[in-house]
Amino acid sequence: MQAGNQQQRIPMENLSKPVFAQDEMGRPFIIVKDQGNKKRSHGLEAIRSHILAAGQVSNIMRTSLGPRGLDKILISPDGDINITNDGATILSEIQLNNEVAKLMVELSKSQDEEIGDGTTGVVVLAGALLDQALELIEKGIHPIKVANGYDKACKIAIANLDRIADTVHIDSENIDANLSKDSDLFRAASTSLGSKIVSKCHDQFARIAVESVLNVANLERKDVDFELLKVEGKLGGSLEDSKVIKGVILDKDFSHPQMPKEITDAKIAILTCPFEPPKPKTKHKLEVESVEEFKQLQEYEQGKFKQMIKDVKDAGANMVICQWGFDDEANYLLLSNELPAVRWVGGSEIETIAIATKGRIVPRFEDLTPEKLGHAGKIREVPLGTTRERILVIEDCANPKTVTALIRGSNKMIVDEATRSLHDSLCVVRNLIKDSRVVYGGGSAEISCSLTVTEAADKQKGIDQYAFRAFAQALDIIPMSLAENSGQDPIQTLTNLKAQHVKNDNAFLGVDCLGKGSNDMKGQFVIETLIGKRQQLLLATQLARMVLKINDVIVTGKDQY
Amino acid sequence: MSFGGQTPTVVVLKEGTDTSQGRGQILSNIDACLAIQDTLKPTLGPFGSDVLIVNEGKTTISNDGATILKLLDVIHPAAKILVDVSRAQDAEVGDGTTSVTLLAAEFLKEARQFVEEGMSSNVIIKGYRSACRLACAQVKELQIELKRKQADGTTDDPEFRELLKKCAKTAMSSKLIQVNSDFFADMVVDAVQCLDPNDLDETLIGIKKVSGGSMEESRLVKGVAFKKTFSYAGFEQQPKEFTNPKILCLNVELELKAEKDNAEVRISKVNEYQAIVDAEWKLILQKLEAILATGADIVLSKLPIGDLATQYFADRGIFCAGRVPAEDMERTIAAVGGNIQSTVSDIKPENLGQCGSFEEVQIGSERFNVFADCPKAKTCTLILRGGAEQVIAEIERSLHDAIMIVKRAIQNNHIVAGGGAIEMELSKYLRDLSRQIAGKQQLIVAAYAKALEVIPRQLCDNAGLDGTELINKLRSLHSQGETWYGLDFAHESVANNLDTFVWEPALTKINALQSATEAAALVLGVDETIKNEPNHNTIGSQPVPPPGGRGRGLPQGMPSMQ
């Protein structure tokens, strides 16, 4: 990428040399600071170089589009290797120098944050829109007029999306029915996993996604609280070992090896104070002057420990989770009092456990009461494989909504990629619960929009006609890339599909990427969420406008690269 | 300076001091200003483009004249005047920063020929000043008052609202948000109407930026919204939704910690140890109990609220947020009432604020605390969304301009037609008037009149229209008495811009004319620059003398490589 950028760095003139900056003696004068170092390019030249930069980014992404899209290896400056085909991840790892290319990165990032899926598509589309715009600009059409035309075309395309949208069925009566292989949610989740590395355990991951989202979802309010859903990746085992745990996973073990490995019907004291005699926060000094006093101090400390244990016991707890540490003495006391304990648990984990077990976080032993204890049906310490690593699994929590997806994999890259893939499909399921409208994938929605926009083009007055046609052609890039990536002839595929769309008036025909022998995306149930697709169109159009509107670039020289 | 050739060196000033003077200096100053104008020219108007500036790794994409000039780092003393003019316009009116710079430079351009002909710059300045006075008087003559049914400051009148929206839309027409101007105009007018009509302090309109989402997902919160602050464990267990909550705003630290940093406690007896621990606990617990006793549902503090307090509040169903930025806190107070307490003792019910509803909502990837339906809502918050950070930054700047315009329109409800209409009319008026003036002033007033045409001409150029033809059309229409004819970009021709609702507050125009004239006068009035050599080690950045340049002593840095 670095090399690529060098090549097409914007050819800029030196600001100090423009004709205008000379007085009548032909002497140049300094108008702006570090004039000699500032680079400037403007007009068509600037727009062209921007579009080229954007095109280059979108070309990188193009081959990752669709179920047959390929992965990229990204090597960070520290030599870390990352293999992924998630658009947002690729772009965030690439180190870009070009300003417009950076805008593309932000574009996919905002798609990722908002929708969580379709990050590749949005970049490819924006690249195509700009590419088409370049042709128009070279014809002499004002860039802003092109952008205005794009905006109008985008509105028509979105109206068309609304028209062809379909609703998926979510069985809110019988939640478990959604887990079956032919439920809509399940199939939606598996579509989004299509292009990812996890495709070999497709069904399993789809089930993980649906199950965990449904667990935390509130179907009546159509709300999904992702705070309650944790995705935890652990090295080792194989992808098939990944599973959903209805509860919390804690990457810790019990403080003493002799403590029981399994607790049923646990009552948990969640503490944020250390298991030691309390210390004043103010700086203090205790001078021990005699043996007598020393003994007193020792007694006092002993007494404190006993008191603490007693407080915990009196509250009825049979398990302690502590944010801080405790020394061996306290550890021994806990063991002998049959209080299994976990120490050094992080603040956010403490919070998750408190929410899951409906306990209260207690800052002081004196404040422990039975009501403040958290409840969990079962707490187990589970060793992972043959490694000495252990995790704590807290299950059957008082709050049944908490859920953790545990991802296993044979190497770090696979675990990371699987985690990202699962994230995408979790987002798809969540979006469907929020808004159950979908459009069909495989480029069918784009083809349909492209046809509608082309049709509308002829009705436009003036220059908008050109912009409309360019917009339609840009939309075609998605099905074409899909076809290309799956080894089909892109143009032939596209023209065939378009003909069929018009002939059968069927908006659900898309590219048959997986070679299933059918172009009916509805039949294959290849879906994408309506809000995701809408967002793609809107964001890509917005970016195109932003880039087209720039016609002057001033780079300060200090920023040499 | 402009001697050229070989002049014997008489050293009066310190070596390296750059002096330039005389007519040459005025001319070169004018040229410098024109160079600045050149940079800004393409950004004017609805078809104006943006400028992308990379400054020390930070990218800004903007169309706002003041922003561009600020980032350009102008050091030329004369050109700097233009920057200051645009900044003054920004501070005073908030919009029209590009046009004021363009006008000032154009005035200078017109003055150039007179200077070259040897006319005293004082004569030119005088002529410009009187032309400016006449023009401003004419704007006041022509301006149209926006009718408002109730004169008592309530802005509920839907008709008046529509008028304000028109003004906001004109201000946005050159910006990135042009296509969504309907949506944003509504938002801006709502926002301004939230403010106290008596002083309309626009700093009370908070603008929060969340990247992601489309622009139309931006929203206006009639009240306050701010980003979730850093929270401690236990925060998630607090209730996140209230109706009619009581809000307590504090400037108190609620943490278990040493009261004094440098104090040291000497403990002589073991049993005193516990007493001190207890005393510390008591201090914080007392504070917490006092807060609880006030009956507040939401506790906000500028200072940290520690984990202990967070959990204490969670247990009692109180929401808390610590480390709230001071600015957000002030706006919260303005919205919900009450006042900031710096101690927890003796808090009276009237010190608590109240609002209709409170909620923590997820916007994009951020969580926001939203206080809505505030009774004393003198403030509001715009939450802006957009595809990229730069997009949102530009939306913010555009909205700022629009907000200022709406504010001006409310305060001073006189408008004129935009799109070059008012400039054409003033130009015609001054031209006609100049014929009645005897002497040199006639030429100068006529030059002023001609300079005003730069606005419509540049608007045409930027839109790729035939400027000469359209301006001639406008000239003839204006001379026939069609006061409000200006450029109409939708039809690429001319139209009555009062009817097409391209409106601008008259104040913006008057201010622009005045400051542009002042700036021009200032540049024309300078005929000598003495610039002291900056302290050493900057020799490299000295102006490079052209071959055969100044005849001073050493050939310091002969034609160097650029």
Interface residues (C-beta under 8 A of the other chain):
Chain A: N14 S16 K17 P18 F20 A21 Q22 D23 E24 M25 G26 R27 P28 F29 I30 I31 V32 K33 D34 G36 H42 A46 E99 K102 L103 E106 L107 K109 S110 Q111 E113 E114 H142 P143 I144 K145 N148 D151 E227 T272 P277 P278 K279 P280 K281 T282 K283 H284 K285 L286 E287 E293 Q296 L297 Y300 Q323 G347 S348 I350 E351 A354 I355 R360 I361 V362 P363 R364 K372 Q535 L538 L539 Q542 L543 R545 M546 K549 I550 N551 D552 V553 I554 V555 T556 K558 D559
Chain B: S2 G4 G24 L27 S28 D31 A32 L34 A35 I36 D38 T39 P42 T43 P46 F47 S49 D50 V51 L52 I53 V54 N55 E56 G57 T59 I61 N63 L71 L72 D73 V74 I75 H76 A79 L176 Q178 V179 S211 G212 G213 S214 M215 Y232 A233 G234 F235 E236 Q237 L256 K257 A258 E259 K260 N262 A263 E264 V265 R266 I267 S268 K269 V270 N271 Y273 Q274 I276 V277 A279 E280 W281 D307 L308 Q311 Y312 A314 D315 G364 S365 G386 G387 A388 E389 Q390 V391 E394 A463 G464 S541 P543 V544 P545 P546 G549 Q562
